[in-house]
Amino acid sequence: MEDYFFSKSKNEVEIIDFKECAENLAKLLSSNGRKVRAWNRDSIEKLKSMPLSHIKLQTKKLQFCYDIYQSAIEENIDPRMESKILWRLLAKEGWSFSSDLFGEISDNDIIEIYLCNNAQYFANSVFMDLCSYDLSDIASYRWDELFTRDKGATEAILSNVRQVMKKPEKRLYYFDIPKHRGAEIFSMDRIELEMKLKVFCPLFDEKKEMAAFLTTFEARKVLSDSDH
């Protein structure tokens, strides 16, 4: 029983840090043209009940994201210039990648980076701006709990990723996957996005081993009848 309360209090302390990081990031991005919300009580309660290691990871991700965008702003870089934000991130990590990558990236793209264990490492502000979930929702729920997405497209993406990871090369991969839609499951706005995967790019560490991978998507909101 004593261990239970000790563990509970450590989670609560970490939740305080998470909320502070979420508020700082939301404020930073919202003051620079993005629509980002920090947290809500229900998702915070869910996050609080999860393993401490998960809460710490989510807090670390928010702080990392804040640091990347804040450092760019301090050097008079518009945080909506996502290609420059990505360049700073990759340089900071020391990852190498295909020299063709930045020729394929638009500042309007959703950019995500995943580690080789499929844990999300970074999602750019375009993603946060397009969806109506707040940062605590994204931290507390899996992708398939947040969005419905065409099953065939999802399976095709995963199949292609698994194939590349068997023998990754320092080049860009283009998967032949048609545009598909993803719809929010439980948000107030129930936003629906039309998405197209543009490129898949392995990222390599100083030992020339694959450390992570990057994906870019074109995405736009699908207007409902009430929006017309």
Buried (B, 14 or more C-beta within 10 A) or exposed (E): EEEEEEEEEEBEEBBEBBBBBBBBBBEBBBEBEBEBBBBBEEBBEBBBEBEBEBBBBBBBBBBBBBBBBEEBBEEEBEBBEBBBBBBBBBEEBEBBBBEEBEEBBEBEBBBBBBBBEEEBBBBBBBBBBBBBBBBBBBBBBEEEEBBEBBEEBBEBBEEBBEEBBEEBEBBBBEBEBEEBBBBBEEBEEEBBBEBBBBBBBBBBEEEEEBBBBBBBBBBEBEEEEEEE
